[in-house]
Amino acid sequence: MKYNFTIQRTTAPKQKPNPDTLRFGKQFTDHMFMMDWSTEKGWHDGRIIPYGPIALDPAASVLHYSQQMFEGLKAYKTEDGRILLFRPDMNAKRTNSTNERMCIPQMPEDLFVEAVKAVVDVDRDWIPEKFGTSLYIRPFIFADEAFLGVHAAHHYKFCIILSPVGPYYESSDGGLTANSIFVEQHYVRAVPGGTGFAKVGGNYAGSLKAQEKAAEKGCEQVLWLDSIEHDYVEEIGTSNAFFVIDGEIITAPLAGTILPGITRNSVLALLRKWGMNVSERRLKISDVLKAGEEGRLQEVFATGTAAVISPVGRLVFEDKSFTIGNGGVGELANKLYSTLYGIQTGKVEDDMGWTVSL
């Protein structure tokens, strides 16, 4: 390894959770990674320490001005005992894209990947093996310099925590289940020139009100429309959205207002490899609804690290409810999930070069 990290092992290991009852993001492993950045030293003092609270000055910049970012990826255990990461280099690249927007120092991509590998290796026994489970990896950076004033901080912390997880959406067998989505027409997620493409907490805090509205309608997620015309579909909650209309697979283009999802990128690569008709273009919600009414809306699904593939069986617009297909898991969504999860867990040959073994 190019980087050397000190390791302080816990003296009070936790009891590992039952893989049959895992929920997403509720339990955490024994250790975490931490590293500092200062104007004098750059990134330094990388260390793996027991999982626990982080001391913060009440004037820490992140608490007042939200200068922070985060990432998300997963580790999987194969049937032959190997541990695989899925495209961590893409998370490293996206980290620096977000950092640039948030005026956070750039991080060497190999440092990011090596830090992830190191902490996962220490807590490798926490990786669950049941179908549909994985070890969720949450790297994040925040400004911890104590000051009151709107300018970029001079000190930051880089941390990685780990969480053994089950399916993002509850399922009896750990597989796919179709969700309902609510089309939000009042609130917006991102605007041109904003932080929509960046992985920052503010994007998610601002989405909570619409999520409450969706829950009142009996929906699990929100379908966001563009902020200018309130007409073009963008993202579904925390995921990128795909619509299959008349055999064309359509997803919104990367124009600065949606997250450049790593699962999105992987899905597009697979679809093109399979020779399917896929487009990255703007799509009006009225065209989606019309296609649904005429029986031409074949599938809708979302893509993201947490859930991998999330099929959509019902669309709620104003006071109307539209069933998509038969209301269940579509054929394409199922094929994509089986392929991606298969690659991630070593059950499907990785001819794309996406997995990294510890």
Secondary structure, 3 states (H helix, E strand, C coil): CCCCCEECCCCCCCCCCCHHHCCCCCCCCCEEEEEEEECCCEEEEEEEEECCCCCCCCCEHHHHHCCEEECCEEEEECCCCCEEEECHHHHHHHHHHHHHHHCCCCCCHHHHHHHHHHHHHHCHHHCCCCCCCEEEEEEEEEECCECCCCCCCCEEEEEEEEEEECCCCCCCCCCCCCEEEEEECCCCCCCCCCCCCCCCHHHHHCCHHHHHHHHHCCCCEEEEECCCCCCEEEEECCEEEEEEECCEEEECCCCCCCCCCHHHHHHHHHHHHCCCCEEECCCEHHHHHHHHHCCCEEEEEEEECCCEEEEEEEEEECCEEEECCCCCCCHHHHHHHHHHHHHHCCCCCCCCCCEEEC
